Structures are given as C-alpha cells and as structure tokens.
C-alpha cells in the first residue's frame, strides 16, 4: 500500500537545492481522490540519547502558516513560533515517541516506524494518505509514499519536521534537569564533543542508547584519553582565487 514516488530532478519543487516546500505532492494525492493527506517526519533518529519523536500533520490550505520549511533550516526561535502556529491551524496533528530502551530493544529504524505509527494513531482525524520522509511504513495500513528529502520539498512533511523537532527539544530540556551534567539542553542528545566528554566522565544514564556503537566507544576512555582521540577541528583555510585555480588544474 505504498507509492515509491521520489522528487524528480527537473521539476520546480524536486531535488533542486534551495527550493521551498510546496503543495505538489498533496495536490497530486487529492487529484487521485484522497481527502485527508498527512505529512510525517521524525526527530532524533541519529542522537545518542533520548527518544525518537515522530509527528504527523494534516495542514489546512486555507490557513497555512507562512515560512514553513525543513526544521533544520530554521532557528530555534522560528521553530517555536511555527510550532504554535501549526498545531493551532492544522486540520489534525499527532506526535509519537519511542524511548531509548525501545530503540535498544528493536533497532532505531523499527523504533522510528513505531513512533510514526503512534503519531498517526494520536491524530483526532484518521488520514487516508501519508507522505513520509524517506521511511517506508509497510505495517501502517494506509496508502503512502516516502520520497527522499520530503522535509525539504513537501509542505506537510516540513510542518511535521517542525512539530517533531520542537516536541523532542522540549523533552530533552526536561531530561537535562533530570540528568544534569550531560548537556542535553544544549546538544539535544547528539554526539558532540562535549557529550562524549560527559559520557567519559559520568558514564551512561538511563536515557542513553546503549546499542549505538558511538556510545560504547565513548565510554572506553578517560576525559584525557578522549581529548587526544578526538582532536579539535582545525580552522578551514580560505582559498585565494589563485589557489583554487591551482587545485582545479
């Protein structure tokens, strides 16, 4: 029950860099007879700690907030503003969570699918068509497509990316108060240098994903050893035009 429709390279809203998300995928689904189209995306899949959070959003074309795009392209302030506008104007929305223990038990891809399914189940209106960012959902029981980089090109998926990101960020701020010293409020559980140093000093806490290889690597070293293992990134040297020409040749 899925459609493998991926953005074409030459259309105005496809894979061209810098393109804004559009209604193209939603309008195509409407033309096929579907009435309630939800975009789905996740946040936190690559983090070392905390949950994976998924969101599903059915936008209302008559009252869609301005400025929606992939959450990664927005500032935290813009995401917070758009989050409030999206949940107050959307026809329906829902969020689903898979905690770290579940990720360790089944793997992060399966946990992501479960979170996405829960997001759909949390909606007050059941959609009849889904547009998912790059993750096929074979057990969802709803016809869907999973285009690559849908959060960049599909408006409802971009909205879902904002809802998922803000929901998860707020959860990590709460976890930061519960498990102090790891910096969860700053790095949101991702594998930054500071996060690895905190793991090396303090060990793992209950919300760390023990199945992730980077986690076990980070716990094998003292802070001093880890400092030597992950040296500071050198400053990038700006090429002069002559240097660039020389490299090109």
C-alpha positions in Angstrom: 0.0 0.0 0.0 2.8 2.4 -0.7 3.9 4.5 -3.6 7.6 4.9 -4.3 7.3 8.4 -5.8 10.5 10.4 -5.4 11.1 14.0 -6.3 12.2 14.4 -9.9 15.4 16.3 -10.6 13.9 18.8 -13.0 10.7 19.9 -11.6 10.4 23.2 -9.8 9.9 21.6 -6.3 12.0 18.5 -6.7 15.6 17.9 -5.8 17.0 21.3 -6.8 18.9 22.9 -3.9 17.3 25.7 -2.0 13.8 25.0 -3.3 10.9 25.8 -0.9 8.4 23.1 0.1 5.2 23.1 -1.9 1.8 21.5 -2.1 2.6 19.5 -5.2 2.5 16.1 -3.5 -0.6 16.9 -1.5 -2.4 18.2 -4.6 -1.5 15.1 -6.6 -2.9 12.9 -3.8 -6.1 15.0 -3.8 -6.4 14.5 -7.6 -6.3 10.8 -7.0 -9.3 11.0 -4.7 -7.7 11.1 -1.3 -9.3 13.5 1.2 -7.0 13.7 4.2 -3.3 13.8 3.5 -0.8 13.8 6.4 2.9 14.6 6.3 5.1 12.6 8.6 8.7 13.2 9.8 10.9 12.3 12.8 13.5 13.9 15.0 16.3 12.4 17.0 17.0 9.3 15.0 20.7 9.9 15.0 21.0 11.0 18.6 22.9 9.1 21.2 20.4 9.7 24.0 16.7 10.4 24.4 13.7 9.3 22.3 12.9 9.3 18.7 9.9 11.6 18.2 7.7 11.5 15.1 4.9 13.9 14.1 2.0 13.7 11.6 0.4 16.8 10.3 -2.6 17.5 8.1 -2.3 21.1 7.0 -5.3 23.3 6.2 -4.6 25.1 2.9 -6.9 27.9 3.8 -4.9 28.8 7.0 -1.4 27.5 6.5 1.3 29.4 8.4 3.9 31.3 6.4 7.5 30.3 6.4 7.2 26.5 6.9 10.3 24.6 5.8 12.6 21.8 7.0 13.2 22.3 10.7 16.9 22.0 10.2 16.9 25.2 8.1 15.1 27.2 10.9 16.4 28.9 14.0 15.1 27.6 17.4 13.0 30.8 17.8 11.4 30.3 14.3 10.7 26.7 15.0 9.0 27.5 18.3 6.8 30.2 16.6 5.9 27.9 13.7 5.2 25.0 16.0 2.5 27.0 17.8 1.0 28.2 14.6 1.0 24.7 13.0 -0.7 23.0 15.9 -3.3 25.8 16.2 -4.2 25.9 12.5 -3.7 22.3 11.3 -6.7 20.1 10.5 -5.1 17.4 12.6 -1.8 16.6 14.1 -0.2 14.0 16.4 3.1 13.0 17.9 4.5 9.6 18.7 7.5 8.6 20.8 9.9 5.7 21.0 12.1 5.8 24.1 15.8 4.8 24.3 15.1 1.4 25.8 12.7 0.6 22.9 15.4 1.7 20.4 17.9 -0.6 22.0 15.4 -3.5 22.0 14.4 -3.4 18.4 16.8 -1.0 16.5 16.4 2.6 15.6 14.7 2.2 12.2 12.0 -0.1 13.7 11.6 2.3 16.6 11.2 5.2 14.2 8.4 3.3 12.3 6.6 2.6 15.6 6.9 6.3 16.6 5.4 7.3 13.2 2.6 4.8 13.6 1.8 6.2 17.1 1.8 9.8 15.7 -0.9 8.8 13.2 -2.9 7.0 15.9 -2.7 10.1 18.1 -4.5 12.2 15.5 -8.1 13.1 16.0 -8.8 12.5 12.3 -7.5 9.4 10.6 -5.7 10.3 7.3 -6.3 8.3 4.2 -2.9 9.1 2.6 0.5 9.6 4.1 3.6 11.3 2.8 6.6 10.1 4.8 10.1 11.5 4.8 12.1 8.6 3.3 10.8 5.8 5.6 8.5 3.2 4.1 5.8 2.0 6.6 4.8 -1.5 5.4 2.6 -2.1 8.5 0.8 1.2 8.6 -2.3 0.1 6.7 -2.7 3.4 4.9 -1.6 4.1 1.4 1.5 6.2 1.4 4.6 7.4 -0.4 8.1 8.0 1.0 10.0 10.5 -1.2 13.6 11.3 -0.4 14.1 14.6 1.4 10.4 15.1 1.7 11.0 17.5 4.6 12.7 19.9 2.1 10.1 19.6 -0.7 6.7 18.6 0.8 4.9 21.3 2.8 3.0 19.0 5.2 6.2 16.9 5.9 8.2 20.1 6.6 5.4 21.0 9.1 5.7 17.6 10.7 9.5 18.1 10.9 9.0 21.3 12.9 6.4 19.6 15.3 8.7 16.6 15.9 11.8 18.7 16.4 10.2 21.2 18.9 8.5 18.3 20.8 11.7 16.4 21.1 13.8 19.5 22.1 11.4 20.3 24.9 11.7 16.7 26.1 15.5 16.9 26.2 15.3 20.1 28.2 13.3 18.2 30.8 15.8 15.4 30.7 18.6 17.9 31.2 17.1 18.9 34.5 16.7 15.2 35.5 20.1 14.1 34.4 22.4 17.0 35.0 25.9 17.3 33.7 25.4 15.8 30.2 24.3 19.0 28.4 21.1 17.5 27.0 19.5 21.0 26.8 22.4 22.2 24.6 23.2 19.3 22.2 19.8 17.5 22.5 21.4 14.1 22.9 23.5 14.2 19.7 27.2 13.1 19.6 29.0 16.3 20.2 32.5 16.5 21.6 31.0 17.8 24.9 28.6 15.0 25.1 31.3 12.3 24.6 33.4 14.0 27.3 30.4 13.9 29.7 29.9 10.2 29.0 33.6 9.5 29.6 33.4 11.4 32.9 30.0 10.3 34.2 29.2 7.1 32.4 25.8 6.4 30.8 22.5 7.5 32.2 19.1 5.7 31.7 18.2 7.6 28.5 21.4 6.8 26.6 21.0 4.3 23.7 23.4 1.5 24.7 23.0 -0.2 21.3 24.7 2.7 19.5 28.3 1.9 18.7 29.4 5.5 19.3 28.2 5.2 22.9 30.3 2.2 23.8 33.3 3.9 22.1 32.8 7.0 24.2 32.8 5.1 27.5 36.2 3.3 26.9 38.3 6.4 27.5 39.1 8.8 30.3 38.4 12.5 29.5 42.2 13.0 28.8 42.3 10.0 26.5 39.2 11.0 24.7 40.6 14.5 24.3 43.5 13.0 22.4 41.3 10.7 20.4 39.1 13.5 19.1 41.3 16.5 18.4 39.9 19.9 17.9 38.8 20.5 14.3 41.4 22.7 12.5 40.3 26.0 11.2 39.5 25.9 7.5 41.9 27.8 5.2 40.2 30.1 2.8 41.4 29.5 -0.7 42.6 32.5 -2.7 41.5 32.5 -6.4 45.0 31.5 -7.5 44.9 28.5 -5.1 41.5 27.4 -6.4 42.8 27.6 -9.9 45.8 25.6 -9.0 43.8 22.8 -7.3 41.4 22.7 -10.2 44.3 22.1 -12.6 
